[in-house]
Amino acid sequence: MKGRREKKKGEEEAGDEMSGDEKTGGEKTSSARRQSELRQREMWRRESLLLSVTLESSRRTNMQRGREAEKRKQ
């Protein structure tokens, strides 16, 4: 066991701090997950709204072109 060395007091304390922060880390992860889900929902909402507006605009354009084509036929 020649290659091993004893941990210094500061190293042990740092290790203990890390294990003590697990609960806090779990809460942050949960909060981060909620924030990520909220951002995703907002992105989907905006994308859906944009698609709705685009679809309505396209529908109106097609209706206008149809009316213009009817006028040319007459």
Backbone as JSON, one array per atom type, in Angstrom:
{
  "sequence": "MKGRREKKKGEEEAGDEMSGDEKTGGEKTSSARRQSELRQREMWRRESLLLSVTLESSRRTNMQRGREAEKRKQ",
  "N": [[0.82, -1.18, 0.0], [1.95, 1.18, -0.69], [1.55, 3.32, -2.48], [-0.62, 4.8, -1.67], [-1.95, 7.68, 0.02], [-2.72, 9.53, 2.95], [-5.78, 11.31, 3.35], [-6.01, 14.81, 3.58], [-7.3, 17.04, 6.09], [-8.89, 19.12, 4.95], [-9.55, 18.03, 2.46], [-11.23, 15.92, 3.15], [-13.37, 17.31, 4.26], [-14.26, 18.71, 2.02], [-15.16, 16.61, 0.48], [-17.25, 15.74, 2.09], [-18.97, 17.94, 1.93], [-19.8, 17.8, -0.71], [-21.32, 15.42, -0.75], [-23.34, 16.22, 0.97], [-24.72, 18.12, -0.49], [-26.38, 16.86, -2.21], [-29.21, 16.76, -2.01], [-29.94, 19.44, -2.47], [-28.95, 19.66, -5.06], [-30.68, 17.89, -6.33], [-33.1, 19.27, -6.11], [-32.53, 21.52, -7.63], [-32.22, 20.3, -10.08], [-34.81, 19.38, -10.51], [-36.18, 21.82, -10.58], [-34.89, 22.96, -12.76], [-35.74, 21.17, -14.68], [-38.5, 21.69, -14.7], [-38.44, 24.36, -15.6], [-37.36, 23.94, -18.13], [-39.41, 22.43, -19.3], [-41.46, 24.36, -19.28], [-40.35, 26.27, -21.01], [-40.29, 24.73, -23.33], [-43.05, 24.25, -23.75], [-43.89, 26.89, -24.21], [-42.47, 27.44, -26.53], [-43.68, 25.59, -28.26], [-46.28, 26.63, -28.21], [-45.9, 29.15, -29.42], [-44.95, 28.32, -31.91], [-47.19, 26.93, -32.85], [-49.07, 29.0, -32.98], [-47.84, 30.61, -34.92], [-47.94, 28.84, -37.11], [-50.72, 28.67, -37.41], [-51.38, 31.32, -38.14], [-49.92, 31.51, -40.51], [-51.18, 29.54, -42.04], [-53.8, 30.58, -42.23], [-53.26, 32.95, -43.62], [-52.29, 31.9, -46.02], [-54.57, 30.56, -46.88], [-56.32, 32.73, -47.33], [-54.92, 34.05, -49.37], [-55.03, 32.12, -51.4], [-57.82, 32.06, -51.81], [-58.23, 34.64, -52.79], [-56.74, 34.51, -55.17], [-58.27, 32.6, -56.48], [-60.67, 34.02, -56.87], [-59.74, 36.04, -58.57], [-59.03, 34.48, -60.77], [-61.55, 33.54, -61.55], [-62.73, 35.95, -62.38], [-61.18, 36.47, -64.64], [-61.99, 34.42, -66.32], [-64.56, 35.09, -66.99]],
  "CA": [[0.0, 0.0, 0.0], [2.89, 2.28, -0.67], [1.09, 4.42, -3.33], [-1.72, 5.55, -1.05], [-1.63, 8.7, 1.02], [-3.88, 9.88, 3.77], [-6.43, 12.56, 2.97], [-5.86, 15.92, 4.52], [-8.57, 17.42, 6.69], [-9.63, 19.92, 3.98], [-10.08, 17.15, 1.41], [-12.36, 15.19, 3.71], [-14.48, 18.25, 4.39], [-14.77, 18.99, 0.68], [-15.92, 15.43, 0.1], [-18.5, 15.74, 2.86], [-19.84, 18.98, 1.37], [-20.35, 17.31, -1.96], [-22.39, 14.46, -0.46], [-24.41, 16.94, 1.63], [-25.43, 18.95, -1.46], [-27.17, 16.04, -3.13], [-30.62, 17.17, -1.97], [-30.02, 20.73, -3.15], [-28.76, 19.36, -6.47], [-31.92, 17.28, -6.82], [-34.1, 20.33, -6.23], [-32.14, 22.33, -8.79], [-32.51, 19.51, -11.27], [-36.26, 19.39, -10.66], [-36.52, 23.18, -10.99], [-34.39, 23.11, -14.13], [-36.63, 20.37, -15.53], [-39.75, 22.47, -14.84], [-38.15, 25.5, -16.47], [-37.19, 23.41, -19.48], [-40.75, 22.08, -19.79], [-42.17, 25.6, -19.55], [-39.79, 26.84, -22.24], [-40.73, 23.87, -24.44], [-44.47, 24.54, -23.99], [-43.96, 28.23, -24.8], [-41.98, 27.31, -27.9], [-44.74, 24.91, -29.02], [-47.4, 27.57, -28.34], [-45.54, 30.14, -30.43], [-44.89, 27.64, -33.2], [-48.57, 26.64, -33.23], [-49.66, 30.28, -33.37], [-47.24, 30.99, -36.2], [-48.5, 27.97, -38.14], [-52.12, 29.08, -37.61], [-51.38, 32.58, -38.89], [-49.43, 31.2, -41.85], [-52.23, 28.79, -42.72], [-54.88, 31.52, -42.52], [-52.76, 33.84, -44.67], [-52.24, 31.1, -47.24], [-55.96, 30.33, -47.29], [-56.83, 33.99, -47.88], [-54.23, 34.28, -50.65], [-55.61, 31.19, -52.37], [-59.18, 32.5, -52.11], [-58.09, 35.83, -53.64], [-56.31, 34.04, -56.5], [-59.43, 31.94, -57.07], [-61.6, 35.08, -57.33], [-59.12, 36.68, -59.74], [-59.12, 33.52, -61.89], [-62.95, 33.55, -61.97], [-62.95, 37.19, -63.12], [-60.54, 36.35, -65.96], [-62.76, 33.48, -67.13], [-65.82, 35.72, -67.43]],
  "C": [[0.87, 1.25, 0.0], [2.37, 3.51, -1.41], [-0.01, 5.26, -2.69], [-1.2, 6.61, -0.09], [-2.89, 9.02, 1.8], [-4.46, 11.2, 3.28], [-6.17, 13.61, 4.04], [-7.25, 16.3, 5.02], [-9.44, 18.19, 5.69], [-10.24, 19.06, 2.89], [-11.29, 16.37, 1.91], [-13.58, 16.09, 3.83], [-15.1, 18.55, 3.03], [-15.6, 17.81, 0.2], [-17.26, 15.37, 0.81], [-19.48, 16.79, 2.33], [-20.53, 18.48, 0.11], [-21.52, 16.35, -1.69], [-23.58, 15.15, 0.22], [-25.26, 17.76, 0.67], [-26.31, 18.14, -2.4], [-28.64, 16.46, -3.17], [-30.81, 18.48, -2.71], [-29.88, 20.51, -4.66], [-30.0, 18.76, -7.09], [-33.01, 18.31, -7.02], [-33.79, 21.2, -7.44], [-32.47, 21.59, -10.08], [-34.01, 19.52, -11.55], [-36.72, 20.76, -11.15], [-36.08, 23.41, -12.43], [-35.27, 22.34, -15.1], [-37.94, 21.11, -15.77], [-39.54, 23.65, -15.77], [-38.01, 25.06, -17.92], [-38.54, 23.06, -20.09], [-41.56, 23.33, -20.12], [-41.66, 26.27, -20.83], [-40.26, 26.06, -23.46], [-42.19, 24.15, -24.78], [-44.65, 25.89, -24.66], [-43.51, 28.2, -26.26], [-43.05, 26.65, -28.78], [-45.93, 25.84, -29.25], [-47.11, 28.59, -29.43], [-45.51, 29.52, -31.82], [-46.3, 27.35, -33.72], [-49.26, 27.91, -33.71], [-49.13, 30.73, -34.73], [-47.8, 30.15, -37.34], [-49.95, 28.33, -38.44], [-52.21, 30.34, -38.46], [-50.94, 32.33, -40.33], [-50.5, 30.48, -42.66], [-53.38, 29.71, -43.13], [-54.48, 32.47, -43.65], [-52.75, 33.13, -46.02], [-53.65, 30.85, -47.79], [-56.55, 31.58, -47.93], [-56.21, 34.28, -49.25], [-54.82, 33.38, -51.73], [-57.03, 31.58, -52.76], [-59.14, 33.71, -53.06], [-57.69, 35.43, -55.06], [-57.46, 33.35, -57.23], [-60.42, 32.96, -57.62], [-61.04, 35.76, -58.58], [-59.22, 35.78, -60.96], [-60.54, 33.48, -62.43], [-63.25, 34.8, -62.79], [-62.36, 37.09, -64.53], [-61.33, 35.43, -66.88], [-64.0, 34.16, -67.72], [-65.63, 36.68, -68.55]]
}
